Amino acid sequence: MKNIFISILTTFILLAPVKAHCDQPTPEEIEKWKMAAKQGDAPAQFNLGLLHATGQGLRQDYGEAMKWYRLAAEQGNAGAQLNIGNMYAIGQGTAQDYGEAMKWYKLAAEQGNAIAQYNVGLMHATGRGVSQDYGEAMMWHKLAAEQGDAGAQLSIGNMYAAGHGVEQNYVEAMKWYRPAAEQGSAVAQYNVGLLYANGHGVKQDYGEAMKWYSSAAEQNFASAQLSIGNMHASGHGVEQNYAEAMKWYKLAAKQGNAIAQYNVGLLYADGQGVQQDKKAAKEWYRKACDNGLQKGCDAYRKLNKGNLY
């Protein structure tokens, strides 16, 4: 089974709530922020914008959020600039406008805001609001990655793995995937596992592959669950065990992973790791087919005609 690198080059990173651990601000705190905001205090203006955007302590109102963010942003508040960019990028309370999003992201990025730097890099990588430019994407992602931003580290790893804007280099990909994985990025953990499984950029090591796949799978990452199933089915790094393979395939299949759904069907059809059940096999093949996997459609049709075996 050929696995692929997973990318998040289509995902904007948004700013976390203002208070640690998403604590609900007290009415007294909100009143203090209101008074300070009316007097032109930029952090207070940002806080009111965030509360209106999230509905945390105040009525959710994107128009009010934008109003307070703008007042703070015009004073150079990077968090407010970032969040205005987010609102334009996803069309929250305003028409989606990548050009405007880039304008506000860049203001925050130029102040050193790592999330904004990542988002500027993302827009260059995907050609949203600007012409696609992997060189610019790499520059901005590196600025964010050097501040420890896991999304940027992952994106740089993806660029090296795919050869986007740089020569394909799995050693460099691993260098950037690993710190993101160590911060808990499930996608990066999966990609580190994949490099070990395939021996790309590192010596092939199924034990290390299983370790990193397991870290991602514990976060319910379907591709990692599928890969663990593949290792148990093939006996790579572990004793071949179809029952274990079925366990992991089903976890991924229930999340809609078409390859896992097909593999569950295959194990039912062959009676491997489970009692043979062609009715169940047909149902899983149908699900894989419904999710766009052609071989799921083919297997469903053949089994439905009764001539698969």
Backbone bond lengths (Angstrom), bond angles and torsions (degrees), N, CA, C in turn:
res aa  C-N    CA-C-N  psi(-1)  N-CA   C-N-CA  omega(-1)  CA-C   N-CA-C  phi
1 M - - - 1.454 - - 1.526 109.61 -
2 K 1.321 117.00 120.91 1.459 120.36 -179.14 1.528 109.15 -83.35
3 N 1.316 116.01 125.76 1.457 120.57 176.26 1.517 109.67 -98.12
4 I 1.310 117.01 162.79 1.459 121.39 -179.20 1.511 109.65 -128.56
5 F 1.336 114.95 155.93 1.450 119.16 174.78 1.516 109.05 -71.65
6 I 1.317 115.43 141.94 1.454 121.35 179.91 1.514 108.53 -102.70
7 S 1.316 115.99 132.32 1.462 121.83 -177.32 1.513 110.34 -116.59
8 I 1.347 116.55 154.33 1.464 120.36 171.23 1.527 109.20 -119.24
9 L 1.311 116.06 34.27 1.466 119.49 -177.42 1.525 112.87 -75.83
10 T 1.320 118.52 18.74 1.457 120.57 174.27 1.522 110.73 -127.24
11 T 1.294 118.54 13.57 1.457 122.17 -172.26 1.518 111.64 -116.93
12 F 1.328 116.17 119.16 1.451 119.33 174.16 1.526 109.66 -78.88
13 I 1.324 116.04 140.96 1.457 120.99 174.95 1.520 107.70 -94.44
14 L 1.309 116.30 126.61 1.456 121.81 -178.50 1.515 110.46 -99.38
15 L 1.308 115.93 162.69 1.468 121.11 -178.07 1.517 110.28 -78.30
16 A 1.320 116.11 140.30 1.469 121.55 178.68 1.521 110.49 -72.87
17 P 1.344 117.83 158.88 1.456 120.42 176.73 1.514 112.03 -55.54
18 V 1.338 114.33 153.99 1.458 120.16 -173.11 1.513 113.10 -64.80
19 K 1.326 117.83 -36.84 1.462 120.06 -176.44 1.523 110.36 -94.84
20 A 1.305 115.64 140.36 1.459 120.39 -178.48 1.526 110.70 -58.08
21 H 1.323 115.55 140.47 1.468 123.13 176.53 1.522 112.45 62.67
22 C 1.341 116.98 21.14 1.470 121.37 176.54 1.528 111.90 60.53
23 D 1.334 118.33 31.38 1.456 120.75 178.23 1.525 109.99 -61.09
24 Q 1.325 115.89 141.77 1.459 120.75 175.46 1.519 108.44 -73.66
25 P 1.348 118.03 123.31 1.474 118.36 178.42 1.526 110.23 -66.67
26 T 1.305 116.56 148.13 1.461 120.53 179.46 1.523 109.62 -76.91
27 P 1.333 117.61 156.42 1.471 119.98 176.37 1.529 111.67 -56.46
28 E 1.336 116.55 -34.64 1.468 119.93 179.36 1.528 111.11 -65.14
29 E 1.337 115.83 -41.57 1.473 119.40 178.04 1.517 110.61 -63.41
30 I 1.326 116.39 -42.15 1.462 119.91 -178.42 1.525 110.44 -63.52
31 E 1.330 117.06 -42.10 1.468 120.13 179.05 1.524 110.88 -62.84
32 K 1.327 117.11 -39.95 1.465 120.36 177.44 1.521 111.15 -62.43
33 W 1.342 116.19 -41.88 1.466 120.26 178.99 1.525 110.37 -64.95
34 K 1.331 116.73 -39.55 1.472 119.56 179.64 1.519 110.72 -61.11
35 M 1.317 116.02 -45.72 1.464 119.97 -179.43 1.523 111.13 -63.93
36 A 1.334 115.42 -44.95 1.466 119.45 -179.44 1.521 110.88 -66.14
37 A 1.336 117.11 -39.25 1.464 121.25 -178.84 1.517 111.10 -63.15
38 K 1.329 116.46 -41.10 1.469 120.22 179.19 1.523 111.87 -65.83
39 Q 1.321 116.02 -22.57 1.461 120.91 178.01 1.523 111.92 -91.23
40 G 1.350 116.51 4.54 1.458 120.91 174.62 1.509 115.56 94.49
41 D 1.345 117.83 13.15 1.463 119.97 179.63 1.531 109.57 -74.60
42 A 1.346 116.86 114.84 1.473 120.83 -174.05 1.527 113.37 -63.69
43 P 1.345 120.07 -45.42 1.471 118.58 178.05 1.526 112.69 -59.34
44 A 1.331 117.16 -37.96 1.464 120.10 178.28 1.522 110.60 -67.60
45 Q 1.323 116.51 -39.35 1.465 120.08 177.52 1.532 110.42 -62.28
46 F 1.336 115.07 -42.72 1.463 119.22 176.73 1.525 110.62 -60.18
47 N 1.329 117.46 -44.83 1.463 121.03 -178.64 1.518 111.79 -60.96
48 L 1.344 117.12 -42.16 1.464 119.60 178.38 1.524 110.62 -64.75
49 G 1.339 116.22 -39.59 1.455 119.30 177.21 1.517 111.34 -60.06
50 L 1.324 115.73 -43.08 1.459 120.35 -178.63 1.526 111.08 -67.09
51 L 1.325 117.04 -39.86 1.464 119.74 179.22 1.522 111.00 -64.82
52 H 1.332 116.99 -40.48 1.469 119.46 177.29 1.533 110.76 -67.98
53 A 1.325 117.68 -35.59 1.464 120.60 -179.08 1.527 111.70 -68.37
54 T 1.331 115.80 -36.43 1.471 119.85 -175.28 1.526 113.47 -97.74
55 G 1.336 116.67 -13.52 1.462 119.29 -174.79 1.512 111.86 71.65
56 Q 1.318 116.32 23.63 1.464 122.26 -177.18 1.526 108.97 -94.14
57 G 1.330 115.65 97.82 1.462 119.72 179.33 1.514 114.64 88.37
58 L 1.332 116.79 -17.50 1.461 122.28 176.43 1.530 108.75 -135.59
59 R 1.339 115.40 159.74 1.462 119.51 178.20 1.528 109.64 -60.55
60 Q 1.340 116.56 133.04 1.463 119.05 178.51 1.518 109.56 -66.03
61 D 1.307 115.59 125.47 1.460 121.16 -176.34 1.524 107.04 -156.11
62 Y 1.328 116.53 102.64 1.465 119.94 -175.90 1.522 112.44 -67.10
63 G 1.333 116.59 -29.46 1.460 119.21 176.54 1.518 111.19 -63.79
64 E 1.335 116.68 -44.71 1.468 121.03 177.16 1.527 110.62 -66.39
65 A 1.329 115.39 -37.58 1.464 118.73 178.04 1.521 110.26 -60.01
66 M 1.336 116.62 -47.99 1.461 120.73 -179.57 1.529 110.64 -61.73
67 K 1.325 116.77 -39.92 1.475 120.44 -179.73 1.520 111.30 -58.93
68 W 1.328 116.28 -48.74 1.464 119.87 -176.77 1.532 111.58 -73.54
69 Y 1.328 116.01 -36.97 1.466 118.36 175.72 1.526 110.87 -59.53
70 R 1.333 116.56 -43.42 1.472 119.63 -177.66 1.531 111.15 -62.92
71 L 1.328 115.67 -41.35 1.464 118.40 179.34 1.529 110.64 -61.16
72 A 1.313 115.98 -40.69 1.465 119.80 178.72 1.527 111.07 -72.35
73 A 1.336 116.23 -41.64 1.458 120.69 -177.38 1.524 111.49 -63.16
74 E 1.331 116.48 -37.64 1.467 120.36 -179.63 1.524 112.04 -66.82
75 Q 1.344 115.40 -15.24 1.467 119.94 174.61 1.531 111.31 -96.67
76 G 1.339 115.47 5.90 1.458 119.71 176.73 1.511 115.10 92.05
77 N 1.326 118.08 13.11 1.464 120.13 179.49 1.532 109.58 -71.31
78 A 1.330 116.91 113.63 1.465 121.43 -173.57 1.525 112.57 -66.46
79 G 1.334 117.20 -36.92 1.453 119.84 178.77 1.515 111.76 -62.80
80 A 1.323 116.46 -39.79 1.462 120.50 178.16 1.521 110.81 -68.43
81 Q 1.327 116.96 -40.79 1.461 120.35 177.16 1.526 110.73 -60.55
82 L 1.323 115.83 -43.66 1.460 120.65 177.26 1.521 111.30 -59.35
83 N 1.328 116.93 -46.50 1.454 119.43 -175.10 1.526 112.88 -71.80
84 I 1.326 117.56 -30.11 1.468 119.29 172.03 1.527 108.85 -63.85
85 G 1.331 115.47 -43.23 1.458 119.15 175.65 1.512 112.06 -57.09
86 N 1.327 116.65 -42.86 1.465 120.75 178.61 1.526 111.41 -60.77
87 M 1.322 116.39 -42.80 1.461 119.75 -177.42 1.523 110.81 -64.32
88 Y 1.331 117.14 -39.14 1.465 119.65 176.23 1.528 111.11 -71.06
89 A 1.323 117.62 -36.31 1.464 120.83 -176.67 1.522 112.10 -66.30
90 I 1.335 116.90 -37.61 1.468 119.58 -176.86 1.523 113.04 -105.91
91 G 1.351 116.35 0.85 1.464 119.44 179.01 1.504 112.93 69.04
92 Q 1.312 116.56 43.56 1.459 121.98 -177.34 1.523 109.28 -97.81
93 G 1.344 116.27 106.49 1.467 120.58 179.85 1.513 113.55 75.64
94 T 1.318 116.69 5.79 1.464 122.44 179.38 1.519 107.80 -158.39
95 A 1.323 115.91 164.58 1.463 118.60 177.27 1.529 109.11 -66.66
96 Q 1.326 117.00 140.22 1.454 120.59 177.77 1.531 109.29 -62.24
97 D 1.315 115.59 130.32 1.468 120.51 -176.25 1.522 107.94 -151.40
98 Y 1.331 116.46 99.39 1.459 120.45 -177.01 1.525 112.22 -67.55
99 G 1.339 117.00 -29.75 1.455 119.49 177.39 1.521 111.27 -63.37
100 E 1.335 116.05 -44.74 1.467 120.46 177.42 1.527 110.60 -67.15
101 A 1.322 115.92 -38.75 1.465 119.64 178.32 1.524 109.98 -59.18
102 M 1.317 116.64 -46.59 1.461 120.45 -179.78 1.528 111.09 -61.57
103 K 1.312 116.82 -40.72 1.466 120.98 179.65 1.526 111.08 -56.21
104 W 1.334 116.18 -46.62 1.464 119.73 -176.40 1.534 111.43 -77.83
105 Y 1.320 116.98 -37.37 1.460 119.33 176.36 1.531 110.99 -59.00
106 K 1.325 115.16 -41.91 1.465 118.44 -176.05 1.521 111.51 -65.59
107 L 1.331 116.00 -37.63 1.467 118.73 177.94 1.528 110.41 -59.69
108 A 1.331 116.21 -43.75 1.468 119.94 179.00 1.528 111.01 -70.95
109 A 1.316 116.49 -39.88 1.464 120.84 -178.27 1.524 110.95 -62.97
110 E 1.321 116.30 -39.19 1.468 120.00 -179.26 1.523 112.52 -68.33
111 Q 1.336 115.76 -15.27 1.471 120.01 174.18 1.533 111.23 -90.86
112 G 1.337 116.22 0.31 1.457 119.74 177.50 1.509 115.09 95.69
113 N 1.337 118.18 9.81 1.462 120.56 179.04 1.525 109.46 -70.22
114 A 1.327 117.28 116.15 1.466 121.75 -172.62 1.523 112.20 -65.07
115 I 1.329 117.65 -38.88 1.463 119.71 -179.72 1.520 109.92 -65.31
116 A 1.325 117.08 -42.02 1.456 120.51 178.07 1.523 110.68 -64.89
117 Q 1.319 116.95 -39.95 1.463 120.25 177.36 1.528 110.82 -60.38
118 Y 1.335 116.08 -43.46 1.462 119.69 176.27 1.529 110.52 -59.54
119 N 1.338 117.15 -45.98 1.454 120.57 -176.92 1.529 112.31 -66.71
120 V 1.332 117.46 -36.75 1.465 120.36 174.65 1.527 109.10 -62.08
121 G 1.330 116.39 -44.42 1.456 119.76 177.06 1.513 112.38 -60.38
122 L 1.335 116.28 -40.60 1.456 121.62 179.24 1.524 111.40 -61.42
123 M 1.335 116.34 -41.94 1.461 119.56 -178.25 1.527 110.61 -67.80
124 H 1.326 116.89 -36.72 1.466 119.25 175.20 1.529 110.81 -67.15
125 A 1.337 117.08 -38.16 1.470 120.65 -178.74 1.522 112.20 -67.68
126 T 1.336 116.72 -34.83 1.460 121.11 -175.43 1.524 113.01 -100.13
127 G 1.340 117.38 -7.57 1.459 120.15 -179.59 1.508 113.42 71.62
128 R 1.315 116.73 32.51 1.469 121.21 178.20 1.526 109.48 -96.99
129 G 1.321 116.43 117.15 1.458 120.88 178.51 1.511 113.53 80.54
130 V 1.337 116.30 -11.76 1.470 122.78 178.87 1.526 107.68 -147.68
131 S 1.340 115.71 167.20 1.457 118.78 173.96 1.528 108.67 -68.86
132 Q 1.324 116.51 143.11 1.461 120.01 178.75 1.522 109.68 -61.18
133 D 1.319 115.86 130.58 1.463 120.71 -176.54 1.529 107.80 -151.96
134 Y 1.323 116.42 99.73 1.455 120.11 -177.36 1.528 112.22 -67.68
135 G 1.323 116.98 -27.85 1.463 119.50 177.51 1.521 111.13 -63.92
136 E 1.341 115.94 -46.22 1.465 120.55 176.80 1.523 110.54 -65.19
137 A 1.325 116.19 -39.51 1.469 120.04 178.40 1.521 110.35 -59.16
138 M 1.325 116.08 -46.11 1.459 120.19 -179.39 1.525 111.07 -62.56
139 M 1.334 116.97 -42.21 1.462 120.44 -178.64 1.531 111.14 -59.73
140 W 1.339 115.89 -48.01 1.466 119.60 -177.45 1.525 111.37 -71.36
141 H 1.314 116.77 -39.03 1.464 119.14 178.14 1.530 111.00 -63.05
142 K 1.330 116.99 -38.25 1.464 119.06 179.69 1.525 111.41 -65.87
143 L 1.336 116.92 -37.39 1.467 119.56 177.49 1.530 110.17 -60.97
144 A 1.343 116.16 -42.02 1.468 120.01 179.09 1.525 111.12 -71.79
145 A 1.332 116.04 -41.28 1.467 120.49 -177.60 1.519 111.57 -63.43
146 E 1.332 116.25 -36.53 1.467 119.82 179.89 1.525 112.04 -68.34
147 Q 1.344 116.31 -15.26 1.464 120.98 173.35 1.527 111.21 -93.83
148 G 1.337 115.89 5.19 1.462 119.77 176.86 1.504 114.95 91.82
149 D 1.335 118.77 12.06 1.464 120.58 -178.84 1.530 110.02 -72.13
150 A 1.325 116.44 116.18 1.469 121.43 -174.32 1.519 111.96 -66.67
151 G 1.332 117.48 -37.14 1.457 120.17 178.97 1.515 111.59 -62.41
152 A 1.328 116.60 -40.40 1.461 120.55 178.78 1.525 110.62 -68.96
153 Q 1.322 116.53 -40.75 1.475 119.79 177.96 1.527 110.23 -60.41
154 L 1.316 116.24 -43.53 1.459 121.00 177.56 1.520 110.84 -61.59
155 S 1.321 116.88 -44.65 1.463 120.54 -177.93 1.525 111.81 -63.58
156 I 1.326 116.94 -39.93 1.465 119.58 176.76 1.526 109.84 -63.44
157 G 1.328 116.19 -43.25 1.460 119.66 176.04 1.520 111.60 -57.17
158 N 1.341 116.34 -42.73 1.467 120.63 178.75 1.524 111.56 -61.64
159 M 1.343 116.38 -40.69 1.459 119.81 -178.70 1.523 110.93 -64.77
160 Y 1.335 116.68 -40.86 1.466 119.44 177.22 1.529 111.36 -69.72
161 A 1.312 117.49 -37.62 1.468 120.27 -179.57 1.520 111.49 -66.84
162 A 1.344 115.73 -36.88 1.469 120.19 -177.16 1.521 113.15 -92.95
163 G 1.348 117.27 -14.09 1.457 119.98 -175.81 1.507 112.82 73.71
164 H 1.328 116.87 34.20 1.464 121.54 178.47 1.524 109.97 -88.65
165 G 1.322 116.27 107.86 1.459 120.76 178.12 1.508 114.20 78.66
166 V 1.319 117.00 -6.38 1.469 123.18 178.41 1.520 107.68 -142.03
167 E 1.324 116.20 163.77 1.459 119.29 173.78 1.525 108.69 -68.85
168 Q 1.327 116.62 136.23 1.469 119.84 179.84 1.524 109.34 -57.10
169 N 1.331 115.11 130.08 1.460 120.06 -175.21 1.524 108.49 -152.15
170 Y 1.320 116.13 102.23 1.461 120.10 -176.81 1.527 112.81 -70.83
171 V 1.321 116.88 -26.83 1.469 119.16 176.46 1.528 109.45 -64.50
172 E 1.327 116.18 -44.81 1.465 120.23 177.71 1.527 110.69 -66.73
173 A 1.331 116.07 -38.46 1.466 119.17 177.98 1.525 110.28 -58.23
174 M 1.336 116.34 -46.26 1.462 120.13 179.44 1.525 111.15 -62.62
175 K 1.321 116.31 -39.81 1.468 121.01 179.90 1.523 111.29 -55.81
176 W 1.334 116.93 -37.49 1.467 120.37 -177.76 1.525 112.56 -91.00
177 Y 1.334 117.06 -33.38 1.464 119.07 177.93 1.530 111.28 -63.53
178 R 1.331 116.54 -40.31 1.460 119.29 -171.48 1.532 113.14 -60.45
179 P 1.351 120.17 -48.57 1.468 117.60 179.53 1.522 113.19 -62.92
180 A 1.332 116.90 -33.17 1.466 119.41 176.08 1.521 109.90 -67.09
181 A 1.337 116.18 -41.31 1.465 120.81 179.00 1.517 110.83 -63.27
182 E 1.336 116.22 -40.37 1.467 120.06 -178.98 1.524 111.78 -68.69
183 Q 1.344 116.51 -19.76 1.471 120.10 174.71 1.523 111.88 -85.98
184 G 1.340 116.24 -2.53 1.462 119.12 175.97 1.507 115.46 102.37
185 S 1.332 118.91 7.26 1.465 120.18 177.31 1.522 109.42 -67.85
186 A 1.330 116.39 115.86 1.463 120.16 -178.36 1.523 111.39 -64.11
187 V 1.327 116.84 -37.03 1.461 120.32 179.72 1.526 109.75 -64.14
188 A 1.337 116.67 -45.51 1.466 120.55 178.83 1.522 110.68 -64.57
189 Q 1.320 117.69 -39.44 1.464 120.83 178.46 1.526 110.26 -60.79
190 Y 1.314 115.86 -43.59 1.463 119.85 177.21 1.523 110.67 -61.43
191 N 1.329 117.39 -45.00 1.457 120.60 -177.35 1.530 112.43 -66.53
192 V 1.343 116.92 -36.74 1.468 120.10 173.93 1.527 109.42 -61.60
193 G 1.334 116.35 -44.94 1.455 120.08 177.59 1.518 112.06 -58.78
194 L 1.323 116.16 -40.29 1.454 121.23 -178.97 1.531 111.42 -65.53
195 L 1.327 116.91 -39.98 1.462 120.25 177.33 1.533 110.72 -62.55
196 Y 1.321 116.74 -42.34 1.469 119.84 177.69 1.532 110.93 -66.43
197 A 1.324 117.02 -41.05 1.469 119.73 -178.15 1.524 111.76 -63.77
198 N 1.338 115.78 -37.24 1.464 120.14 -176.74 1.524 113.53 -94.48
199 G 1.340 117.17 -8.04 1.453 119.91 -176.78 1.509 113.07 67.55
200 H 1.320 116.04 35.25 1.463 121.62 178.70 1.526 109.51 -96.78
201 G 1.323 116.57 114.11 1.460 120.73 178.19 1.512 113.81 80.18
202 V 1.313 116.84 -9.56 1.469 123.45 178.20 1.525 107.76 -145.86
203 K 1.328 116.24 165.06 1.456 119.85 173.73 1.523 108.74 -67.99
204 Q 1.328 116.48 135.90 1.458 120.03 -179.81 1.525 109.94 -57.73
205 D 1.334 114.95 130.91 1.463 119.63 -176.03 1.521 107.62 -151.40
206 Y 1.329 116.26 99.36 1.466 120.26 -177.18 1.527 112.05 -67.06
207 G 1.333 116.70 -28.90 1.462 119.61 177.44 1.518 110.96 -63.79
208 E 1.341 116.28 -45.82 1.467 120.42 176.96 1.525 110.75 -65.93
209 A 1.334 115.90 -38.12 1.461 119.35 177.78 1.531 110.45 -59.39
210 M 1.336 115.71 -47.06 1.459 119.83 -179.67 1.524 111.17 -62.73
211 K 1.333 116.62 -39.02 1.469 120.67 179.59 1.531 110.98 -59.09
212 W 1.331 116.14 -47.85 1.466 119.26 -176.75 1.521 112.06 -75.51
213 Y 1.334 117.07 -36.80 1.465 119.14 174.44 1.533 109.90 -59.75
214 S 1.329 115.91 -40.81 1.464 119.92 -177.78 1.527 111.03 -64.65
215 S 1.336 116.62 -38.51 1.465 119.76 178.34 1.525 110.43 -61.89
216 A 1.333 116.20 -41.48 1.468 119.71 178.91 1.526 111.08 -71.75
217 A 1.327 116.42 -39.65 1.461 120.90 -178.81 1.523 111.49 -63.60
218 E 1.339 116.23 -34.29 1.466 120.15 178.06 1.529 111.42 -64.13
219 Q 1.328 115.97 -19.88 1.465 120.70 175.27 1.536 110.85 -94.47
220 N 1.337 115.08 14.08 1.464 122.49 176.41 1.517 112.10 68.19
221 F 1.333 116.85 31.57 1.455 121.65 179.91 1.530 108.34 -83.57
222 A 1.330 116.29 113.31 1.456 121.67 -168.64 1.527 113.49 -62.69
223 S 1.328 118.18 -39.79 1.470 119.94 -178.96 1.522 111.48 -63.23
224 A 1.339 116.60 -34.91 1.463 120.20 177.55 1.525 110.40 -70.08
225 Q 1.322 117.02 -39.98 1.467 120.44 177.72 1.528 109.89 -62.05
226 L 1.329 116.13 -41.53 1.463 120.52 176.24 1.524 111.04 -60.41
227 S 1.327 116.60 -44.36 1.463 120.36 -177.90 1.524 111.98 -65.53
228 I 1.320 116.83 -37.95 1.467 119.55 175.97 1.527 109.62 -63.73
229 G 1.331 116.21 -41.67 1.460 119.67 175.49 1.518 111.56 -58.23
230 N 1.348 116.11 -42.69 1.472 119.85 179.00 1.530 111.62 -60.86
231 M 1.341 116.05 -40.10 1.471 119.24 -178.83 1.522 111.12 -65.93
232 H 1.326 116.82 -40.16 1.464 119.87 177.91 1.528 110.92 -69.25
233 A 1.333 117.03 -35.58 1.466 119.84 -179.60 1.526 111.81 -70.83
234 S 1.324 116.37 -34.20 1.469 120.39 -176.36 1.519 113.17 -95.29
235 G 1.345 116.55 -15.22 1.454 119.96 -176.93 1.512 113.35 76.32
236 H 1.317 116.85 25.96 1.465 121.24 177.75 1.528 109.95 -84.80
237 G 1.334 116.02 110.00 1.457 120.69 177.69 1.511 114.65 80.45
238 V 1.322 116.43 -8.76 1.472 122.07 178.44 1.523 107.41 -143.33
239 E 1.317 116.09 164.45 1.461 119.64 174.79 1.522 108.73 -68.83
240 Q 1.315 116.17 135.34 1.467 119.55 -179.84 1.523 110.22 -57.41
241 N 1.337 115.47 129.05 1.453 120.04 -175.28 1.524 108.23 -152.12
242 Y 1.320 116.05 100.49 1.463 120.13 -175.83 1.529 112.50 -69.18
243 A 1.323 116.72 -28.99 1.468 119.20 177.55 1.534 110.20 -64.84
244 E 1.347 116.55 -42.54 1.467 120.35 176.09 1.521 110.66 -65.92
245 A 1.329 115.53 -39.94 1.463 119.12 177.75 1.524 109.90 -59.04
246 M 1.321 117.11 -45.56 1.466 120.80 179.52 1.526 111.02 -60.12
247 K 1.330 116.79 -41.68 1.464 120.81 179.95 1.534 110.76 -56.30
248 W 1.334 115.71 -46.59 1.460 119.38 -176.55 1.523 111.94 -76.93
249 Y 1.309 116.52 -36.95 1.459 119.13 176.47 1.534 110.85 -59.76
250 K 1.331 115.51 -42.41 1.468 118.67 -177.82 1.526 111.70 -64.26
251 L 1.339 116.20 -37.38 1.470 118.71 178.48 1.529 110.90 -60.79
252 A 1.327 115.53 -42.64 1.463 119.64 178.54 1.527 110.93 -72.41
253 A 1.333 116.32 -39.46 1.456 121.22 -177.94 1.526 111.92 -62.35
254 K 1.319 115.85 -38.17 1.469 119.65 -179.51 1.526 112.33 -68.60
255 Q 1.337 115.92 -15.23 1.468 119.95 174.60 1.522 111.96 -92.24
256 G 1.334 116.23 2.63 1.454 120.21 176.82 1.507 114.95 94.60
257 N 1.337 118.47 10.96 1.457 120.75 178.34 1.531 108.93 -71.74
258 A 1.335 116.32 114.85 1.465 120.87 -172.10 1.523 112.49 -66.04
259 I 1.340 117.69 -38.60 1.469 119.66 -179.89 1.525 110.00 -65.54
260 A 1.337 116.70 -41.44 1.455 120.25 177.68 1.525 110.50 -63.56
261 Q 1.333 117.05 -39.94 1.461 120.29 178.42 1.529 110.66 -61.89
262 Y 1.321 116.58 -42.10 1.460 120.69 176.94 1.525 110.48 -62.58
263 N 1.327 117.30 -43.32 1.466 120.86 -178.44 1.525 111.68 -65.76
264 V 1.331 117.06 -37.43 1.470 120.02 174.76 1.525 108.90 -60.76
265 G 1.336 115.98 -44.83 1.458 119.89 177.72 1.515 112.31 -59.60
266 L 1.330 116.26 -41.28 1.462 121.32 -179.24 1.525 111.34 -63.54
267 L 1.335 116.90 -42.60 1.471 119.94 179.62 1.531 110.92 -66.01
268 Y 1.344 116.79 -39.09 1.467 119.36 176.21 1.529 110.43 -65.11
269 A 1.320 116.81 -40.88 1.463 120.45 -178.30 1.523 111.48 -65.32
270 D 1.337 116.60 -37.87 1.467 121.29 -177.89 1.523 112.86 -89.40
271 G 1.337 116.77 -13.08 1.458 119.67 -175.96 1.508 112.26 68.08
272 Q 1.315 116.47 36.90 1.468 121.57 179.69 1.520 109.68 -101.62
273 G 1.335 116.32 117.27 1.452 121.34 -179.99 1.510 113.71 77.48
274 V 1.323 115.47 1.29 1.462 121.61 -178.14 1.522 107.32 -160.78
275 Q 1.323 116.29 157.18 1.466 118.60 176.90 1.523 109.33 -64.75
276 Q 1.325 116.48 136.02 1.466 119.94 -179.53 1.522 110.11 -57.61
277 D 1.334 115.22 132.33 1.459 120.56 -177.41 1.525 107.27 -151.18
278 K 1.331 115.84 94.39 1.462 119.66 -175.51 1.521 112.61 -69.26
279 K 1.322 116.60 -27.46 1.463 119.54 176.51 1.528 109.68 -65.12
280 A 1.332 116.34 -45.05 1.466 120.32 177.65 1.519 110.50 -65.66
281 A 1.337 116.57 -39.06 1.460 120.46 178.89 1.518 109.87 -59.68
282 K 1.317 116.33 -45.91 1.468 120.65 -179.60 1.519 111.44 -61.24
283 E 1.330 116.95 -39.08 1.466 120.77 -179.81 1.532 110.77 -64.81
284 W 1.338 116.91 -42.16 1.462 119.24 179.86 1.521 111.77 -71.61
285 Y 1.328 116.96 -35.60 1.464 119.44 175.03 1.535 109.75 -62.03
286 R 1.324 116.41 -40.26 1.464 120.17 179.76 1.528 110.85 -62.43
287 K 1.342 115.96 -41.27 1.457 119.20 178.60 1.527 111.26 -63.17
288 A 1.338 115.68 -41.31 1.473 119.52 177.76 1.523 110.19 -63.11
289 C 1.317 116.01 -41.19 1.470 121.04 178.15 1.522 110.75 -62.60
290 D 1.336 116.33 -44.90 1.466 120.74 179.43 1.529 111.72 -61.09
291 N 1.341 115.98 -26.58 1.464 120.58 178.52 1.532 112.70 -92.57
292 G 1.333 115.96 13.15 1.454 119.96 170.30 1.511 116.78 93.27
293 L 1.344 118.47 9.52 1.460 120.42 -179.31 1.534 109.10 -91.06
294 Q 1.323 117.14 111.94 1.467 121.73 -173.63 1.527 111.94 -60.72
295 K 1.346 116.83 -41.27 1.471 117.08 -178.20 1.524 111.21 -67.83
296 G 1.324 118.15 -22.28 1.461 121.24 172.09 1.522 109.88 -67.36
297 C 1.333 116.66 -41.66 1.466 121.46 177.98 1.530 110.33 -63.88
298 D 1.343 115.40 -44.23 1.466 119.84 -179.08 1.524 111.13 -62.88
299 A 1.341 116.47 -45.31 1.466 120.36 -179.33 1.522 110.80 -65.36
300 Y 1.329 116.19 -38.15 1.478 120.17 178.69 1.521 110.51 -62.58
301 R 1.339 116.78 -45.60 1.460 120.09 -178.78 1.527 111.63 -64.27
302 K 1.335 116.12 -42.73 1.461 119.28 -178.88 1.526 111.45 -65.74
303 L 1.359 115.04 -42.34 1.469 117.55 -179.84 1.499 110.81 -70.09
304 N 1.328 116.52 -33.81 1.463 120.65 179.74 1.516 111.18 -65.55
305 K 1.344 115.88 -30.22 1.477 120.86 178.11 1.521 111.78 -84.27
306 G 1.332 114.92 -10.25 1.461 119.40 177.73 1.504 114.62 80.01
307 N 1.355 117.20 19.37 1.455 117.83 -178.90 1.522 112.18 -126.23
308 L 1.352 114.72 29.82 1.467 117.69 177.25 1.521 110.53 -69.79
309 Y 1.321 117.96 -33.26 1.471 121.88 -177.54 1.522 109.44 -122.05
